[in-house]
Amino acid sequence: MSPATIATLTARAVLLDMDGTLVNSDAVVERCWRRWAAEQGLDGDSVIKVVHGRQGHATMAVLLPERPMEQNLADNRRMLEWETADVDGVVPIPGAPAFMASLADLPHALVTSADRGLSTARMTAAGLPMPAVRVTAESVGASKPDPEGFLKGAAELGFAPADCVVFEDSEVGIAAGKAAGMRVVGVGPRAAAHAPDVHVRDLERIRVEALADGTLRLHVAA
């Protein structure tokens, strides 16, 4: 691979989305959301186009804007139960195990729209270590694309937003990272259309270098 294809980002901390970024859970997501779509009389293909990245109740509010939020929250609880119980086909994104191992002793956090139970189930199913700092659905008042989750992750790690790099796959996640004032590495095919600062096919394209002063160099083979 020629040097011209490699971008280098410097940071002090890394913030990681889960689904689509570290873990491929698309099969479960599709099964559960198509089940819900059928209950509502909605077209499954249209629903799948908007579900990635948001908390479930926020997706439901987009799809059924006139429906009472109490009903969305109730359905969200059912959706979390379905998704947490179903880990068939949940696998790591290519390169995720080595990437997470390279971050083990460096400042990093998980920032996900999943709740604690679902994030534990999926990271465990994919064989990935859970970061010590984890911002989940219970931790925030607003779902992505609101930047609250990423800002909380940076604060818990003790770094300014400008010192953090976000890894994301979805339109709303990339928007949230940018709104937080952070640089964004887009991971996978969904990310390419949403103008991340750098785009990679998967996590095999990332190399992390830790300098003596605590600076992280992220070498990204775009």
Residue pairs with C-beta under 8 A, 6 or more apart in sequence:
1 221
5 221
5 222
6 219
6 220
6 221
6 222
7 198
7 219
7 220
7 222
8 217
8 218
8 219
8 220
9 165
9 183
9 185
9 197
9 198
9 217
9 218
9 220
10 215
10 216
10 217
10 218
11 163
11 164
11 165
11 183
11 215
11 216
11 218
12 107
12 159
12 163
12 164
12 214
12 215
12 216
13 106
13 107
13 108
13 109
13 154
13 157
13 159
13 163
13 164
13 165
13 216
14 103
14 106
14 107
14 108
14 109
14 164
14 165
14 166
14 167
14 208
14 216
14 218
15 108
15 109
15 111
15 150
15 153
15 154
15 164
15 165
15 166
15 167
15 177
15 182
16 22
16 108
16 109
16 110
16 111
16 131
16 166
16 167
17 53
17 110
17 111
17 112
17 166
17 167
17 168
17 169
17 170
17 173
18 110
18 112
18 114
18 119
18 122
18 123
19 25
19 29
19 52
19 53
19 112
19 113
19 114
19 122
19 169
20 26
20 52
20 53
20 93
20 169
20 170
20 187
20 188
20 190
21 93
21 167
21 168
21 169
21 173
21 187
21 188
22 92
22 93
22 96
22 99
22 100
22 110
22 123
22 126
22 128
22 167
22 203
23 90
23 91
23 92
23 93
23 96
23 122
23 123
23 125
23 126
23 128
24 89
24 90
24 91
24 92
24 93
24 126
25 83
25 89
25 90
25 122
27 88
27 89
27 90
28 83
28 86
28 87
28 88
28 89
28 90
29 48
29 51
29 52
29 83
30 48
31 86
32 79
32 82
32 83
32 86
33 44
33 47
33 48
33 51
33 79
34 44
34 47
34 48
35 82
36 47
36 75
36 78
36 79
37 43
37 44
37 46
37 47
38 44
40 63
40 64
42 63
47 63
50 59
50 62
50 63
51 59
52 169
52 170
52 171
52 172
52 190
53 113
53 144
53 145
53 168
53 169
53 170
53 171
53 172
53 173
54 62
54 113
54 143
54 144
54 172
55 76
55 113
55 137
55 143
55 144
56 72
56 75
56 76
56 79
56 80
57 69
57 72
57 73
57 75
57 76
57 143
58 143
60 67
60 72
60 75
60 76
61 67
61 69
61 72
64 72
80 114
80 115
80 117
80 118
83 114
83 118
83 121
84 117
84 118
84 121
87 121
87 122
87 125
90 122
90 125
90 126
91 125
91 126
92 126
92 127
92 128
93 187
93 188
93 202
93 203
94 202
94 203
94 204
95 202
95 203
95 204
95 205
95 206
96 126
96 128
96 203
97 127
97 128
98 203
98 204
99 203
99 206
99 208
100 128
100 129
101 129
102 207
102 208
103 131
103 208
104 129
105 210
106 208
106 210
106 216
107 157
107 158
107 159
107 216
108 131
108 133
108 157
109 131
109 133
109 134
109 135
109 153
109 156
109 157
110 119
110 123
110 130
110 131
110 133
110 134
110 135
110 136
110 153
111 135
111 149
111 150
111 152
111 153
111 166
112 119
112 134
112 135
112 136
112 137
112 149
113 137
113 143
113 144
113 149
114 122
114 136
114 137
115 136
115 137
115 138
116 134
116 136
116 138
119 130
119 134
119 136
120 130
123 129
123 130
133 153
133 156
133 157
135 149
135 150
135 152
135 153
135 156
137 143
139 149
139 152
140 146
140 148
140 149
140 152
141 148
142 148
143 172
144 170
144 172
144 173
144 175
144 176
145 171
145 172
145 173
145 175
145 176
145 179
146 176
146 179
147 176
147 177
147 179
147 180
147 181
149 176
150 161
150 164
150 166
150 176
150 177
150 180
150 182
151 161
151 180
153 164
154 160
154 161
154 163
154 164
154 180
154 182
157 164
161 180
161 181
161 182
162 181
162 182
164 180
164 182
164 183
165 182
165 183
165 184
165 185
165 216
165 218
166 173
166 174
166 176
166 177
166 180
166 182
166 183
166 184
166 185
167 184
167 185
167 187
167 203
168 174
168 176
168 177
168 184
168 185
168 186
168 187
168 191
168 196
169 186
169 187
169 188
169 190
169 191
170 190
170 191
170 194
171 190
171 193
171 194
174 184
174 186
174 191
174 194
174 195
174 196
175 194
177 183
177 184
178 184
183 197
183 198
184 196
184 197
184 198
185 196
185 197
185 198
185 199
185 200
185 206
185 218
185 220
186 192
186 194
186 196
186 197
186 198
186 199
186 200
187 199
187 200
187 202
187 203
188 201
188 202
189 201
191 199
192 199
198 220
198 222
199 222
200 206
200 220
200 221
200 222
205 220
205 221
205 222
206 218
206 219
206 220
206 221
207 218
207 219
207 221
208 216
208 217
208 218
208 219
209 216
209 217
209 218
209 219
210 216
210 217
211 217
